Amino acid sequence: MTDLLSKFDPLIQQRDDLLSSGLTDPFALVMEKVESPTVAICNGRRTILLGTYNYMGMTFDPDVVAAGKQALDEFGSGTTGSRVLNGTYVGHKAVEEALKDFYAMDHAMVFSTGYQANLGIISTIAGKEDYIILDIDSHASIYDGCALGNAQIVPFRHNDIEALEKRLKRLPPEAGKLVILEGVYSMLGDVAPLKEMVAVCKAAGAMVLVDEAHSMGFIGERGRGVAEAQGVIDDVDFIIGTFSKSVGTVGGFCVSNHPKFEILRLVCRPYVFTASLPPSVVATAATSIRKLMDSADKRAHLWENSKRLHAGLRQLGFKLGTDEPQSAIIAVLMPDLETGAAMWEALLDEGLYVNLARPPATPAGMTLLRCSLCALHTNEQVGEILGMFAAAGRATGCIS
Ligand SMILES: Cc1ncc(COP(=O)(O)O)c(C=O)c1O
């Protein structure tokens, strides 16, 4: 018998080598207690959270928590059904209304996760004769959406406007074309030049889908994302998003002004053939989304946090993913996986949690310590975070 898992032997070996050096497994941390969006207890000690994507700190918002509790009491723990059968409750309609209001768009379709939203929308709208043109650094859920469908895939270099234009020009003019972009790329925290790219797409007759997972709630005057900030939201055909970051719960969605959008509810398999979100989840999401519409002060504070952390880390001597802070993600570049894991553990010992990211999830084989800031990190916490980076960086030899 061929052991089907033997293909993972190199990865098992790499992991064993790392752990045999005495390092804590960076991918098996347990949050023993979560006290707030910015503090948890890990390994028995108070730990500042700087790797949760909880950008707007909505997870403990009293109105959000109360809405979830009320829905749990009134509608029970789950729907046990697909959205197209018994799984559409008033709460599912209410969260879709909240999304339509938030984005000022005609249609909103809620999925059980953002991953499924990409899987479903991409595989359904781009068919056999069509082309998908996508940034090479796209999220795994975008690639998986492409793999589930039958369209021809044409990747282009990350954030390269000319490369996108060249690819589009080579395609048959009459063919259906979907260009997939992200507002903020989650590995390095850099933003797409959407204004220029959307113009190139429109000139080539391509439809545009933008995944705003890491920008919703924070970027743009009303938190609608990078497409809003760069003034092209009305030219984007589909926006994909998630409830698992700024919204502070779980779920995914697509919003659009396309007049035929509603038909997707009947033909999109990852929407039809799975159970809908629990009533408590959609209630928390709807409450959170409505509060995010009116969160300009929090957005301003989050920008301050991002700028301060970026400048402070640079001053300490760390190499960062972007020259300027472009989002609430700040990626600290590590020379290799071993140093990255050692730095990750040293930070945890100091009382700070960040994300360790390594290939193949990262671009160009990089090892990164990804920091994601929250609007509820206080000035004092940002100061503490910088002190912890200084101590851990010196202890591991990352900085002098
Ligand atoms: C760009 C992007 N799209 C989609 C997703 C999937 O979101 P969810 O956690 O809701 O499945 C993520 C999550 O990390 C993401 O970063």
The ligand as a Gaussian input file, in Angstrom:
#p B3LYP/6-31G(d) Opt

LIG

0 1
 C       -7.883000      38.224000       1.339000
 C       -8.713000      37.229000       2.067000
 N       -9.847000      36.775000       1.486000
 C      -10.628000      35.878000       2.097000
 C      -10.312000      35.374000       3.349000
 C      -11.203000      34.340000       3.965000
 O      -11.928000      34.853000       5.017000
 P      -12.657000      33.927000       6.091000
 O      -11.798000      33.917000       7.312000
 O      -13.970000      34.582000       6.321000
 O      -12.817000      32.571000       5.487000
 C       -9.171000      35.824000       3.997000
 C       -8.838000      35.299000       5.331000
 O       -7.767000      35.249000       5.788000
 C       -8.347000      36.768000       3.328000
 O       -7.219000      37.193000       3.914000

